[in-house]
Amino acid sequence: PPLFFLRVDWSLIRAAVVRVMTEASIPKVLFLGETGSGKSALCNALAHPLSSLQSRNRNDMKPFPESALSQDNIGNDEVVIKNVQLLGGREPVTFIDTVGSNSSEISNAAVSNMLVSLKYDCKSVNLFVIVVKAPVTRMNAALVTCIEMFESLFGKDNFWSNVVVIFTCLQQSREQIERRQASIPDDKSVTEFSLLLKTKFKRRESVPVIILDSHYDGDKDDERKSFIAEAGNFFRILQSTKDKAVSLEDLSPVLDKYDGLKEEYEKKLREKEEELKNAKIKAKKYKNAANIGVAVGAGTAIVGTFAAAVALKSPKFTAIAVPAIFTAAEVVIEKLDNIDLSDDEE
């Protein structure tokens, strides 16, 4: 029994270490853009790239909630962070679906929630994805505000070194592509938007642009093939940023930009810290209970083994029992020593 308890305990520790190391190495992709640009739909499509449009519309196939928008809707105030298997692969990728806005201002609640989430739940980002509902003929204020905020949070050079633009809502069936050729061809849309970005944000190099129709129909061969091909391009860009993760810089420029944001952020920060404190207390209780359980089990094994040795009066059994009792006693001492009696209020 003592050896059994030791084996279970160490396997849990190994599993926890592996989990922490794995999570630290998972590449993280942050999606930003206006409300209604298709960020959440794109996340869902990339999470289920081989499914049909009908199956992707099921709620259980939507890890990222898609909001129905009205003209004045500011969008969801919550950041959604989930691990997905991109392109059906085995290696996980963390998707960060951020808040959006359809005006030049983002609500303080939305920004503060996002800052707290980034601070505690996602300390670094490998790739920034600017999601744009195509076609685009001008750089509107909402998108500029959104990009400028992330420039401030992560640093301009860091942001633009790890960024890609994804055009959504350009249906990739042959007939739709041919129809657009008569007005604004897709390659022209890509070139013009890339130029808009360079001009507005004074960048020397062009930003890569990918067309991924988040509402493609997987039952249609041409749409499915186009999505998989472009998703492959996206994956290759992500792979190139594997060792280029960037972290949050100074929050002050963003906190000072909006009236009341600093107070709202500090309020959300306190709420998050209280949540983490309660989680820590709960985890400590579970840990203490586990330590006590193991100590009691090892103690029971000592009593049982000692009683059997006395009853049997066998030298051979005693020779086996004595080392086992000492091993179990060490387990009892170790587990009792691991019980955390610190004050939770500290």
Solvent accessible surface area in square Angstrom, and as a share of the most:
residue,aa,sasa,rsa
1,P,103,0.65
2,P,11,0.07
3,L,120,0.60
4,F,107,0.44
5,F,46,0.19
6,L,43,0.21
7,R,145,0.53
8,V,66,0.38
9,D,29,0.15
10,W,127,0.45
11,S,46,0.29
12,L,116,0.58
13,I,74,0.38
14,R,141,0.51
15,A,55,0.42
16,A,36,0.28
17,V,79,0.45
18,V,93,0.53
19,R,136,0.49
20,V,95,0.55
21,M,131,0.58
22,T,59,0.34
23,E,91,0.41
24,A,82,0.64
25,S,78,0.50
26,I,13,0.06
27,P,23,0.14
28,K,29,0.12
29,V,0,0.00
30,L,0,0.00
31,F,0,0.00
32,L,0,0.00
33,G,0,0.00
34,E,43,0.19
35,T,19,0.11
36,G,37,0.36
37,S,4,0.03
38,G,16,0.15
39,K,15,0.06
40,S,22,0.14
41,A,11,0.08
42,L,0,0.00
43,C,0,0.00
44,N,4,0.02
45,A,0,0.00
46,L,0,0.00
47,A,16,0.13
48,H,52,0.23
49,P,7,0.05
50,L,128,0.64
51,S,20,0.13
52,S,24,0.16
53,L,53,0.26
54,Q,152,0.67
55,S,25,0.16
56,R,13,0.05
57,N,85,0.43
58,R,119,0.44
59,N,135,0.69
60,D,106,0.55
61,M,32,0.14
62,K,56,0.24
63,P,38,0.24
64,F,0,0.00
65,P,78,0.49
66,E,65,0.29
67,S,62,0.40
68,A,103,0.80
69,L,73,0.37
70,S,75,0.48
71,Q,166,0.74
72,D,124,0.64
73,N,43,0.22
74,I,60,0.31
75,G,18,0.17
76,N,66,0.34
77,D,48,0.25
78,E,100,0.45
79,V,19,0.11
80,V,24,0.14
81,I,51,0.26
82,K,81,0.35
83,N,85,0.44
84,V,10,0.06
85,Q,83,0.37
86,L,5,0.03
87,L,54,0.27
88,G,58,0.56
89,G,32,0.31
90,R,228,0.83
91,E,136,0.61
92,P,30,0.19
93,V,4,0.03
94,T,10,0.06
95,F,0,0.00
96,I,0,0.00
97,D,8,0.04
98,T,6,0.04
99,V,4,0.02
100,G,6,0.05
101,S,4,0.02
102,N,59,0.30
103,S,45,0.29
104,S,59,0.38
105,E,108,0.48
106,I,5,0.02
107,S,42,0.27
108,N,43,0.22
109,A,33,0.26
110,A,1,0.01
111,V,0,0.00
112,S,0,0.00
113,N,20,0.10
114,M,0,0.00
115,L,0,0.00
116,V,11,0.06
117,S,20,0.13
118,L,0,0.00
119,K,79,0.33
120,Y,61,0.23
121,D,76,0.39
122,C,2,0.01
123,K,135,0.57
124,S,26,0.17
125,V,0,0.00
126,N,8,0.04
127,L,1,0.00
128,F,0,0.00
129,V,0,0.00
130,I,0,0.00
131,V,1,0.01
132,V,9,0.05
133,K,117,0.50
134,A,8,0.06
135,P,80,0.50
136,V,22,0.13
137,T,104,0.60
138,R,161,0.59
139,M,31,0.14
140,N,40,0.21
141,A,58,0.45
142,A,8,0.06
143,L,6,0.03
144,V,17,0.10
145,T,14,0.08
146,C,4,0.02
147,I,0,0.00
148,E,62,0.28
149,M,7,0.03
150,F,0,0.00
151,E,11,0.05
152,S,45,0.29
153,L,0,0.00
154,F,0,0.00
155,G,14,0.14
156,K,121,0.51
157,D,102,0.53
158,N,50,0.26
159,F,0,0.00
160,W,23,0.08
161,S,69,0.44
162,N,3,0.02
163,V,9,0.05
164,V,0,0.00
165,V,0,0.00
166,I,0,0.00
167,F,0,0.00
168,T,0,0.00
169,C,49,0.29
170,L,6,0.03
171,Q,68,0.30
172,Q,22,0.10
173,S,10,0.07
174,R,164,0.60
175,E,111,0.50
176,Q,42,0.18
177,I,57,0.29
178,E,117,0.53
179,R,152,0.55
180,R,37,0.14
181,Q,101,0.45
182,A,98,0.76
183,S,82,0.53
184,I,57,0.29
185,P,27,0.17
186,D,19,0.10
187,D,100,0.52
188,K,98,0.41
189,S,3,0.02
190,V,36,0.21
191,T,88,0.51
192,E,67,0.30
193,F,0,0.00
194,S,12,0.08
195,L,111,0.55
196,L,50,0.25
197,L,1,0.00
198,K,57,0.24
199,T,96,0.56
200,K,99,0.42
201,F,21,0.09
202,K,173,0.73
203,R,61,0.22
204,R,230,0.84
205,E,142,0.64
206,S,73,0.47
207,V,12,0.07
208,P,63,0.39
209,V,28,0.16
210,I,8,0.04
211,I,23,0.12
212,L,1,0.00
213,D,9,0.05
214,S,4,0.03
215,H,92,0.41
216,Y,1,0.00
217,D,30,0.15
218,G,7,0.07
219,D,110,0.57
220,K,100,0.42
221,D,67,0.35
222,D,32,0.17
223,E,4,0.02
224,R,73,0.27
225,K,124,0.52
226,S,27,0.18
227,F,4,0.02
228,I,59,0.30
229,A,58,0.45
230,E,45,0.20
231,A,0,0.00
232,G,12,0.11
233,N,52,0.27
234,F,0,0.00
235,F,71,0.30
236,R,149,0.54
237,I,40,0.20
238,L,2,0.01
239,Q,85,0.38
240,S,76,0.49
241,T,4,0.03
242,K,119,0.50
243,D,139,0.72
244,K,93,0.39
245,A,54,0.42
246,V,17,0.09
247,S,63,0.41
248,L,40,0.20
249,E,95,0.42
250,D,84,0.44
251,L,29,0.15
252,S,51,0.33
253,P,73,0.46
254,V,3,0.02
255,L,18,0.09
256,D,106,0.55
257,K,114,0.48
258,Y,24,0.09
259,D,141,0.73
260,G,40,0.39
261,L,0,0.00
262,K,100,0.42
263,E,111,0.50
264,E,44,0.20
265,Y,13,0.05
266,E,69,0.31
267,K,96,0.41
268,K,44,0.19
269,L,32,0.16
270,R,148,0.54
271,E,88,0.40
272,K,32,0.14
273,E,81,0.37
274,E,91,0.41
275,E,101,0.45
276,L,75,0.37
277,K,68,0.29
278,N,79,0.40
279,A,55,0.42
280,K,155,0.66
281,I,37,0.19
282,K,120,0.51
283,A,58,0.45
284,K,31,0.13
285,K,129,0.55
286,Y,146,0.56
287,K,116,0.49
288,N,23,0.12
289,A,60,0.47
290,A,60,0.46
291,N,11,0.06
292,I,81,0.41
293,G,41,0.39
294,V,26,0.15
295,A,7,0.05
296,V,92,0.53
297,G,17,0.16
298,A,0,0.00
299,G,21,0.20
300,T,87,0.51
301,A,13,0.10
302,I,40,0.20
303,V,103,0.59
304,G,40,0.38
305,T,30,0.18
306,F,125,0.52
307,A,56,0.43
308,A,34,0.26
309,A,15,0.12
310,V,82,0.47
311,A,81,0.63
312,L,107,0.53
313,K,167,0.71
314,S,35,0.23
315,P,113,0.71
316,K,168,0.71
317,F,65,0.27
318,T,52,0.30
319,A,71,0.55
320,I,125,0.64
321,A,2,0.02
322,V,65,0.37
323,P,76,0.48
324,A,35,0.27
325,I,35,0.18
326,F,135,0.56
327,T,41,0.24
328,A,1,0.00
329,A,31,0.24
330,E,115,0.51
331,V,3,0.02
332,V,28,0.16
333,I,120,0.61
334,E,71,0.32
335,K,5,0.02
336,L,96,0.48
337,D,116,0.60
338,N,61,0.31
339,I,36,0.18
340,D,52,0.27
341,L,161,0.80
342,S,61,0.39
343,D,81,0.42
344,D,48,0.25
345,E,132,0.59
346,E,171,0.77
